[in-house]
Amino acid sequence: MDRKVKERILFVLVLISGIMLFLDLIEYKLAFYTSGGIENSSFVLAVGVDKADSKDNKYKITTISEKFSADSSSNSSTNQKAEDIFTVEGTSVFQAIRNYNMFKSKTLEWGHIGYILISEEVAKEDVLDVLDFFIRDHQLRFNAKLIVVKDLSAEAFIRSGKKIGKFLPDLLDSVFSNEEKTSVSSNVDLVEFVRILDDKYVDVFIPSITLLSRENDEAVFKKLDQTNKKNNEKSDKDEGEKNLEAIVNKEDKEKSEENKDSQENKGSQEGSSSQDKGSSKEQSESDEKTQYCLTLNGFAIFKELKLIGYLEEIYARGLNWLKANIKTTAIVLDDVYGEEVTVEVLRSELETKIKFNDDNPEVTYNIKFITNLSEINGHNDVSTKEGNQIIVDKQNEKVKSEVEAVINYAKENSVDIFNLSDAIYKSNPDKWNKIKENWDDVLKNMKIDVNVNSKITRTYHIRQPIRSGYGEKK
C-alpha cells in the first residue's frame, strides 16, 4: 500500500476517534459541560458525608461550592471567596443529592470535586456503601481525595472555614500540597481506593484530618459541632416542609432571621439584666478570639471496610517508610551529650526481601536513607567521628522503632496496610496460594525483620555548634 494512502487512512481514523471522544464528553457531561449553564450550576469542590439526624433517613450530605454573584468583585479585594454550603438528607447518598433540587434551583456539578470527607460515625460502618455513588457516577473525578474527619462531623468540619476565615477547599489544597514535608500522611484518592478494593487481602487506610484550636481542647470540638447542628436545625416550619426539617439547611434564610431577631431583641431585651448582656458579649468575643487550623494527623485504618483505629504522627510516618512514601521529614534525636539534634531526611529507599521456611514466609525490610544535620540544640561539638556515628545509630534506631510499631499494629489487628500479601504473591505465587486462605493468621505469626542503614551527608554552613568554643582562651 502506498505511503500517502496509509497516512490518509491514519488521519481519517484519528479524526473519527476525536469526534467520537468529543461526543462522549458531551453525552456524559464531564467537567467543562454543565446541564443548565454556569449561572444555573453549583460546582461542588468538596462534599461531606455524615449519618442523618432524622430517623427517616440514613445519610446527611454537605456540599461546598464557591458562590458567584454580582458582589463577588468586592470580595476579591480582600481575597475572601464566598462559600455556598448546603446540607440535605436521604436514605442513600444519591437520593440525598437528588433532594438538593427540592430546595435549590441550581444543579450540582461534580466535575471539579477535589475532596470527599467522611465522618467517624460513617467510617465505622461499611465505607463502600458511602463511596459507591462517587465511584460509579460518570461526573466524578477519580483523583478526588478521600479524608476521614476525626473528632467532629463532616458538616461541622466543612463549616469550619468560617471559623478559620478561609475558603475550606483552598485550605485543604494547601494542607495536602505540604504533606510530603512531614511525611506523617499521604494522599489516597478514589483510584487508589478502588485498586485496594480489587485485592481482598489488602486493607484500606485513608488520611485523617481534624480541626484544632489554639487551646487544643476537646470541648472546642464539641462546641463547634453543637453550634453547627443548631444552625442547621433552624428553619421555617412551612406546611410543605414539616417532614423535611432535618433535610434542609437554610443558611441564607438564617442570616435574615438572625438580623431580624437581633433587631427585635434590642427592644424585647431592654428589661434583661446587664449581667446577661455582658456574659453573651464576652462569649461572642471569646469565640472571635479563638483561632482554628486544619491538620493532617495520620491515617484512619480499616478492617473489612470498617474503621478500627488510627495511626498518628510518627507511627503514620512508620507506615510511609513501609510504603516508600517518604519524601522528606525532620527527625529529632538526642545526640552524644543528651542534647537534641534535628536531622532532615533527603532521600530514602526501601527493599523488601521474602524467603520461605517450608510454607511460612519470612520478610525482611531494608531501609536506607541519607540526612542532613539541620539543627543542634546544644554547645557541644558533634562533628567528630564518634559523635557522627552515634547520631547515625540514633536515627537508625528511631526509624526502626517507628516501622516496627506499625508492623506490630498490623499483626495485632490482622490488617495488611502495606501490601505485604502482594509482595509475597509476586515472590512465589505457588507458595502464596497455599497460605492465602489463612492470611490473617499467617500475618499475625509472620517473622518480619527491619534493617535500617543511613548516613549524614553534610552539616550545612557550619560544622561546629555556635559558641561551642565559648570561654576558651584566645
N, C-alpha and C positions, 0 to 999 in steps of 0.2 A: 504494500500500500504506500502511495506517495506521502512524503513527509508533510506537505501542506494539507493534505486531506486529514491526516492524523491530528494536526494542530486545530483544524476547523471542528473536528468531532469533539476534541477535548474542550474547546471553547464553548461549544453548544452545551455539553454536559455540565460544565461549571456554571453557565448561565441558568440552566434549568434548576440546578441544585440551589443556586442563590434565590431564585424566585420561590421555590418550594419552602425554603427556610424562612423567607420573609412572610409568606402566607401563614406558616405555622406560628410565627411570633405574634401575628395579628390575631389568629384564632385563639391562642392560649393566653393572650393579654399579659405579656411579660412586662418588665419594669417600665419601658417607655410608653406603654399603651395604657390608657385609662378608659374605663367604661362610660364615663359621662363628662369627660373633660376635667382639666385641673381644678377649675372652680367648684366642681361637684365631687371632688375626691379628697380623701384624707389618707395621706401616705404614712402608714404605720412604720415607725422606726424601732420600737420596742414593744413587747407585749408581756404581761404578767399573768400567771395562772394560779388561782387560789381555790380553796374549797368554798362552795357557795354559803352565803349567810342564811338563806331561806331553806326550809326543809324540802320544798318542791323542786329544787334544782341541785345540781351536783358541782358545777364549776362556776367560778367567777373570773371573767376575763377583763383585764385592764389594758387599754391601748394608750400609747402616747405618740402624738404627731406634732409637727411644727404647724402652728396656726398662722396662716397668711391672711392679712386683712389690709384695709386701706391705711391703717395707722402703723403698719409694720415698719415703715421708714423711720418713724420716731424711735422705735426700739433699736434700730441698727446703730444709732449713735452711741448707745450705751452697751452695745454688744450683747444685749439680752434678747434671746429668742422667746417668742410667745409659744407656750405649750398648750396643746389640746389633749386633755386626758378624759377618758370616758370609761365607765365600768358597766358591764352587763353580766347577766347570769343565764345559765341554761343547763339542761340535763346532759349535754355534751358540749365539747369545745366549739364544734361547728354551729350547733344551734344557738349558743350564746353569741357567737359572732353575727349570725343572721338576725338575732334580736336587736342588734345595734341599729338596724334600719327601721325599727319600730319607733325610734325616738330621735334619729338623726336623718337629715335629708341627704347627707353625703355618703359616698360609698367607700368602704375600707379598701385600700390598695396595699398589697403585701410585697410588692416587688422591691422595696427598699429596706425591708426589715433587717436589723442588724443583731438584735438580742431577743432571746426567749427566756424569761425569768420564771422560775418555778419555786413556789414556796415549800417550806419544810413539810407542811401537812400533806401537800400533794405528792411530794417526792417519796414519802413513806408508803405510798400506795404504788401501784404499777405505773411507772413513769411513761411507759409506752402508750398507755391509754390517753395520756395528755398530749404526747408528741405525734401521734398518728396523723392528725389533721395537718400539722406543719410539715410532715414528711410527704404526705400524699398530695396535698394541694399543689396545682401547677403554677401558682403565682409565687410561692415561697422560694427564697434563695437557700441553697444548701450550704452556704457559708455563714448562715446566721449562727451566732454563738449561743451556746446553752449555758445557763447560770442557775445555781441553786441559791436562793436568798435565805440567809441564816438570821435567826433571832426576830424576824418580823415578817409580815405578809408581803407578797409581791406587789400588791396595790399600794401599801404604805411606802414601800421602797421606791416605787415609781413616782409617788407624790413627794418624795424627799428632795427632789430637785429644787423645790421652792424653799425648803429649809436651808439648803446649801447656797442657793442663789445662783444656780447654773442650770442650763438645759441638760437634763439627765442623759440623753443619748450621747451628747458631746462629752460628758463626764466619763461615761463608760468607754468611749473611744480612747480617751486619754489614759484611763487606768489600764486597759488591755494593751495599748501601744507601748507601755513601760514595764509590763510584767516580766519581760525577759531580763531586766536589770537586776531583779532579785531572785528569779528562778524559784519562787515559792508558789507558783501557779503556772497555768498554761492554757491555751485555747482548746476547747472541744466544740467543734461545730456539728451541724446536722450530718455532714458527710462522714465524719469520724464516728459519730454515734451509730449511724446505720452500719458502718463497717464492723463495729464491735458487735452489733446485734447479729450479724451473719455468722459469728463464731460463738456457739453456745458455751464454750469452755472459758471464754474471756469475760470478765466482769467490767461493768461501766464505772467510770469516775468522771465527775463534772466539776469544774471550778466553782467554788462557793464565794459569795460576796456578802458583806454586811455594811451597815451604816454605823459609824462611830461618832460619838460626841467628844468634846474636849474632856468632859467629866468621866467618859467611858463607864457609864452607869447603866445597868440593865433596866432600871426604872425609866430611863430616857427612851429606850426602845418600846417599852410597854405604853408609855405615854404617847409616843408618836403614833403607834398603831391604833390606840384608842381614839386619838384625835381624828385620824383619817376615817375611822369607822363612823364616828359621829357625823363628820362632814358628809359622808356618803349616804347616811340614813336620812338626812334632811331632804324632804321632797314635798311637793304639793300633793295633797290627797284628793286628786280629781277622781271622779267616779270611774272613769275608764282605766285608772291606774292602781286601783285598790289592791289587786293581786300581784302587782309588779313593783312594790315599794323597794324590795331588795335588789331589783334588777337595774333600776335607773339611777344614774349618778347625775344630778342636775347641777353641775358646777356653775354654769352660767347664771342659773336662777338663784343659786345660793348667794352669789355676790350681791345681787339686787336686794334679796331678802335681808342680808346682813346690813346693808346700808339703811334699809327701811327700819329694821329693828333698832339700829343704833340711834336713829333719829327719834323713834318712839320712846326708847329707853331714856333719852335725855329728859323727857317730860315726866315719864311714869316713875323714874327712879330718883326724883328730886327729894323724896322723903326718906330714901335709904340712908343708912349710916355712912359717914365719911370713912369709917374703918373698912367697910366692904369695898368702897370705891378705891381706897388705897391698896388693898390686897390684890384686886383684879389688875390694877395698873402695874403693881410690882411683878405679878405673874407674867403679864404680857411683855414687860421689859426683860424679864429673865429669859423668856422664850427667844426674844430677839437677840440676846447676847450669846445664847448657846450656839456653838459652832459645830457643824457636822461635816463629815467627809466619808467617802466611799473607800473601802479597802478590800482587795482580794486576800482571802485568808485560807488558802489551801484548796483542798478537794473534798467534795462530797462523795462518799464511797457507796456503791450499790451492790446488793446481792440479789440475784434474780429480779433485777429492775426495781428493787425497793431500797430506799435509803436506810443504811445501817449505822453510819457514823461519819466522822470527818478525819482527814489528815491535815494538820495545820502547821504553818510556819516551817521549821526546819525538817519536820517529818514529811511535809509536802515536797520539800526540796529533795529529800531522800528518794521519793518516787520519781522525780525528774532525773536524778542520777541514773536510775534503772531504766528510764525511758530514753536516755541520751538526749534530754531536752535542756541541759544546762548550757546557756549561752554565756552568761557572766553572773557572778554573785559575790557578795562580801562575806568572808568567814572571820569571826572574831575568835582569837586564841589567847591563851596565856603563854608568854614567852619563857625564856630560861629563868628569868628572875621573878616570875609570878606576876608580871605586868602585862596588860592587854596589848596584843598586836593584831592588826586587821590586815588580811590579805585579800586580794582581788583575783578571782578565777578568770583566766583569759581564754583558755581552750581546754576541752576535755574530750576523752574518747572512752567508749565502752566496748568491751569484748565479752561475749558470752560463750563459754565452753561447756559442752554437755557430754557426759560419758555414762555408760550403764554398768551397774553392778548386778548381774543377772538381768532381771527386768526392771530394776529400780534405777531411775535416773538420778544422777548427781550433777549438780550445776555449780559452776564457778564463774563469778563475775569479776572481771579485771577492769579496774577503773584507773585511767591515767589523766592527769591534768597538770597544768602549769599555772603559777600565780605570780603576782607582783606584790611586794611588800608596800602596802598603801599607807599605813598609819602605825605609829609607835606611841603608846601612852606611857612613856617612862623615859628615864635619862640614861639607862644602861645601854652599852654597845652590844647589839645583837648581830652585827655583821661578821662576827668571827665564824670560822668553820664549824665550831661546836654549836654556837648559837643558831646558825642557819640550819643545821641538821635537826636540832630539837624542834624548831618551828615546822620543818618539813614533816617530822614524825607526828607532831600535834595536829597538823592539818589533815594528814592521812587518817589519824585516829578519829578526828571529828567527822570526816566524810563517811568513814566505815560505820561509825555508830548510827548516823542518820539512815544509811542504807539498810543496816541490819534491823533497825526499828521498824522500817516498812515491811521487810521480809517477815518479821515476827508477827506483825499485824495481819499480813496476808495469810500466814499459816493458821493463826488463831481463828480467823473468820472464814477461812477457805475461799478467799477471793483472789482470783488471778487478775490483778490490775496492771501487771507489767508484761503481758503477752508471753508468759513463760511456756504455756501449752503450745503456742505456735512455734516457739524456738525448738521445743522437743520434737514436735512433728516434723519440722524441716531437717532436724538432725538425724532422725531414724523413724520413718513412717511406720515400719513394721512393729517396732517396739511401742510406739505411741498407740497403735490400735489395740495393744494388749492391756494398756492401763487407762485408756480414756474414759471408760465407763465408771471407773472408781477415782476419777481425777481429784475430787475433793479430799479423799483420804490420802492419796498419793502426795498431794501438795502439803498437807499437814505434816507428813513424816519425811519429807524430802530433805536430803542433805544439800545445803546451799552455802557455799563459801564466798567470801568477799575479799578480794585483794586490791589494795589501793596504793598507787605509786604516784608521787608528784615531785615537783621541783620549783624552786623560786628562781625566776629569771632575772629580776632586777629590783632595785630599791628606789627607782625614780631619781630625783635630783641629788639626794644625799645618801650616804652610806651609814653615817653615824647619827644617832638621835640628836636633836637640838639640845645644847647645853650638856652634852654627855661628858665634856671635859671641864665643866664649870667648877671653879675653885682651885684648879691646878695652877701651879706657878708658871709664869711666862718664861 
